[in-house]
Every structure is written in C-alpha cells, then in structure tokens.
C-alpha cells in the first residue's frame, strides 16, 4: 500500500467515533491488517443473513443500511459516510447480518477481519467502551424510529423527516422517491401529501428539493399525533 493510501486509511480510522479511541499503534495495526474494498453505486456490500466475518470503515463515498418491506420495496434505515463503522454488531457476536448494506454512490471501504477487530478491542478497553456507547446511541435512534412508525402516520413521519433533513435555508434536497424509500411508503403517497402541504402554503417544491415555508405547522402536526 502506498504512503498516500496508508494515510487515507489512518485518517478514516481516526475519524471514526469508535476507532478514534485507539492508540496510534492500535490504529496502525488495524490499518495494516485490513484490505481495500471498492463499491459502485447500487452495489451490495452484504445482505441480511450473511456471516458477520468483518467490520468495515467507510473511507470515502456513502453506503446505506436498508431492509425490505413485504412487497419488496427497499427502505433506507440510515446512511453512513466517511469514518463510519459498518457491520460492527454482527462482527462482535459472530452472528448473521441483520440488514442489507449497499453503496449509494461510489465508495471505498477498509475491511477489517472480525478476529483482528476483536483482538484490537481486547487490547484497548477504552475503545471497547466507546463501541458500546456508539451501539447504544444507534439503538436509541432505532427505538425512536420504531416509536415513530407505531405512533405517527405518513404525515407525521414525513414532517419529521423534512424537519430533520432541512438545511439552514429550510431546503430538503431529497427526491420524493428517496423520501418514500426512507419512510417505507410509495412515491405516489408521498407526492400527494407534499402537494397537499403546497396548497396549504406549508412547503414549496422546486428542482432543488422541498423547501419548508412554515416549519411550525409541521412541528405542530407531530406534536398533535404524539399527544404532547
């Protein structure tokens, strides 16, 4: 591996909320023990049920964690960018993968075998604690998403997504197809609800995405459905 590639790997490892807790020597050992993996847009890294034989670090690009609905539609659970750790849960317990992971755009990942990761965590307990904290945070997010699906209907979940994804300008740069994938609804249902809000003056639709005009209305809708 060239010096430039080695530096890219070390930088990505150090960017991870978990791996940043390793010593420099620990990071160098993880870098030396791994291997490159390149993915093209849409290419699958692993699928639910595959063996948890490795953990991956996103060096550049983006992957998404997703599952499938009973009617065969993909629903995105979370997107992971540079520095993110991928597949750590199955790599920890050696069980099967619990979801699919695929590239949303060209991506390079650093593959670390399960045995190498476990040895590194055993050698540096501080990093092991950081991993537990990271997994706990992800579990909280997952619990929140499950709660939303239980309590909020399409309108509530769509409002939550728009409020979460909006930039400083109030613009959500997602297509309605992508929004539907994230929420687990068809594009047609998402389109109808958005255009209902356009008529109400809550949002506007442009080639750049969906811009919120009255976010307080969306916040009130969520609070009403949650009973707060």
C-alpha positions in Angstrom: 0.0 0.0 0.0 1.4 3.4 -0.9 2.0 6.1 1.7 -0.9 8.1 0.3 -3.3 5.2 0.6 -2.0 4.4 4.1 -2.6 8.0 5.2 -6.1 7.9 3.8 -6.9 4.7 5.8 -5.4 6.1 9.0 -7.3 9.4 8.6 -10.6 7.5 8.1 -9.9 5.2 11.1 -9.1 8.2 13.3 -12.3 9.9 12.1 -14.5 7.1 13.4 -16.2 7.9 16.8 -15.1 4.4 18.0 -11.7 3.9 16.4 -10.5 7.3 17.4 -10.2 5.9 20.9 -7.5 3.5 19.8 -3.8 4.4 20.4 -1.8 5.4 17.3 -0.2 1.9 17.4 -3.6 0.3 17.6 -4.8 2.3 14.5 -1.7 1.4 12.6 -2.3 -2.3 13.4 -5.9 -2.1 12.2 -4.7 -0.3 9.0 -2.0 -2.9 8.4 -4.4 -5.9 8.9 -7.1 -4.7 6.6 -7.8 -4.6 2.8 -9.4 -2.3 0.3 -12.9 -2.8 -1.0 -14.5 -0.7 -3.7 -18.2 -0.4 -4.4 -20.1 1.1 -7.3 -23.4 2.8 -6.8 -26.1 0.3 -6.0 -23.6 -2.5 -5.4 -24.3 -4.6 -2.3 -21.7 -4.9 0.5 -23.6 -7.6 2.3 -27.1 -8.8 2.8 -29.2 -9.8 5.9 -28.3 -13.3 6.8 -24.7 -13.1 5.6 -22.0 -14.1 8.1 -20.6 -11.3 10.3 -17.0 -12.1 9.4 -15.7 -8.5 9.2 -16.2 -4.8 10.1 -15.8 -2.1 7.5 -14.8 1.6 7.7 -16.0 4.0 5.1 -13.0 5.8 3.6 -14.9 7.8 1.1 -18.3 7.8 -0.6 -21.5 6.6 1.2 -23.4 3.4 1.9 -26.9 2.9 3.3 -28.3 0.3 5.7 -31.7 -0.9 4.5 -34.3 -3.6 4.7 -37.1 -4.7 2.6 -40.9 -4.4 3.0 -43.2 -7.4 2.5 -44.0 -6.1 -1.0 -40.3 -6.0 -2.0 -39.6 -2.2 -1.6 -36.2 -1.2 -0.1 -36.5 1.1 3.0 -33.4 3.0 4.0 -32.6 2.9 7.7 -29.5 5.1 7.8 -26.8 6.5 5.5 -23.1 6.1 6.6 -20.3 8.3 5.2 -16.5 8.7 5.7 -15.3 7.5 9.1 -18.4 5.4 9.8 -18.1 1.9 11.1 -20.3 -0.6 9.2 -21.3 -4.1 10.3 -19.8 -4.0 13.8 -22.8 -5.6 15.5 -22.5 -8.9 13.7 -18.7 -8.8 13.8 -18.9 -8.5 17.6 -21.1 -11.6 18.2 -20.2 -13.5 15.1 -23.9 -13.8 14.2 -25.6 -13.1 10.8 -26.1 -9.7 9.4 -29.4 -8.1 10.4 -29.8 -5.8 7.4 -28.6 -5.1 3.9 -25.9 -2.6 3.1 -25.3 -1.1 -0.3 -23.4 1.8 -1.8 -25.5 4.9 -2.7 -22.6 6.3 -4.7 -19.0 5.2 -5.4 -17.4 4.2 -2.2 -14.1 2.8 -0.8 -14.1 0.9 2.4 -11.4 -0.7 4.6 -12.2 -4.2 5.6 -11.0 -5.5 8.9 -11.5 -9.1 9.8 -13.5 -9.9 12.8 -10.6 -11.6 14.5 -8.4 -8.5 14.1 -11.1 -6.2 15.4 -11.8 -8.4 18.5 -8.0 -8.6 19.3 -7.7 -4.8 19.0 -10.7 -4.2 21.3 -9.4 -6.7 23.9 -6.0 -4.9 23.8 -7.6 -1.4 24.3 -10.6 -1.5 26.6 -11.2 2.3 26.2 -12.1 1.7 22.5 -14.3 -1.2 23.5 -16.3 1.1 25.8 -16.6 3.6 23.0 -18.0 0.9 20.8 -20.6 0.1 23.4 -21.6 3.8 23.7 -21.9 4.0 19.9 -24.1 0.9 19.7 -26.3 2.3 22.5 -26.7 5.5 20.5 -27.7 3.6 17.4 -30.2 1.6 19.4 -31.8 4.8 20.7 -32.1 6.0 17.2 -33.6 2.7 16.1 -36.0 2.8 19.1 -37.1 6.3 18.1 -37.7 5.2 14.5 -39.8 2.2 15.7 -41.8 4.5 18.0 -42.4 6.9 15.1 -43.7 4.0 13.0 -46.1 3.0 15.8 -47.5 6.4 16.6 -47.0 8.6 13.6 -48.8 8.2 10.3 -47.4 9.2 6.9 -47.9 12.9 7.5 -46.2 12.8 10.9 -43.3 10.7 9.7 -42.9 12.9 6.6 -42.9 16.1 8.7 -40.3 14.6 11.0 -38.1 13.7 8.0 -38.3 17.1 6.5 -37.6 18.9 9.8 -34.6 16.6 10.4 -33.1 16.9 6.9 -33.7 20.6 6.3 -30.6 22.7 5.9 -30.2 26.3 7.2 -32.2 27.5 4.3 -35.1 25.1 5.0 -34.3 23.1 1.9 -34.5 19.3 1.9 -32.5 18.1 -1.2 -34.2 14.7 -1.5 -36.3 13.4 -4.3 -39.8 12.2 -3.5 -38.7 8.7 -4.5 -35.9 8.8 -1.9 -38.3 10.1 0.7 -40.6 7.3 0.0 -37.8 4.8 0.4 -36.8 6.2 3.7 -40.3 6.2 5.1 -41.5 2.9 3.6 -44.3 4.5 1.5 -44.8 4.7 -2.2 -43.7 7.8 -4.1 -47.3 8.4 -5.1 -48.5 8.7 -1.4 -45.6 11.0 -0.6 -46.3 13.1 -3.6 -50.0 13.5 -2.6 -49.2 14.6 0.9 -46.5 17.1 -0.2 -48.8 18.7 -2.7 -51.5 18.9 -0.1 -49.0 20.9 2.0 -48.1 23.0 -1.0 -51.7 24.1 -1.3 -51.7 24.9 2.4 -48.6 27.0 2.0 -46.5 24.9 4.3 -43.9 23.9 1.7 -42.9 24.5 -1.8 -41.4 22.2 -4.4 -38.5 23.2 -6.7 -35.9 21.4 -8.8 -33.6 21.7 -5.9 -35.9 19.9 -3.5 -38.6 20.7 -0.9 -38.4 24.0 0.9 -40.2 24.4 4.2 -42.2 27.7 4.3 -43.9 27.1 7.7 -42.0 24.6 9.8 -44.1 25.4 12.9 -47.1 23.8 11.2 -45.1 20.6 10.7 -43.9 20.7 14.3 -47.4 21.1 15.5 -48.6 18.2 13.4 -46.0 15.9 15.0 -46.9 17.1 18.5 -50.6 16.6 17.9 -50.0 13.0 16.7 -47.7 12.3 19.7 -50.2 13.8 22.1 -47.7 16.3 23.5 
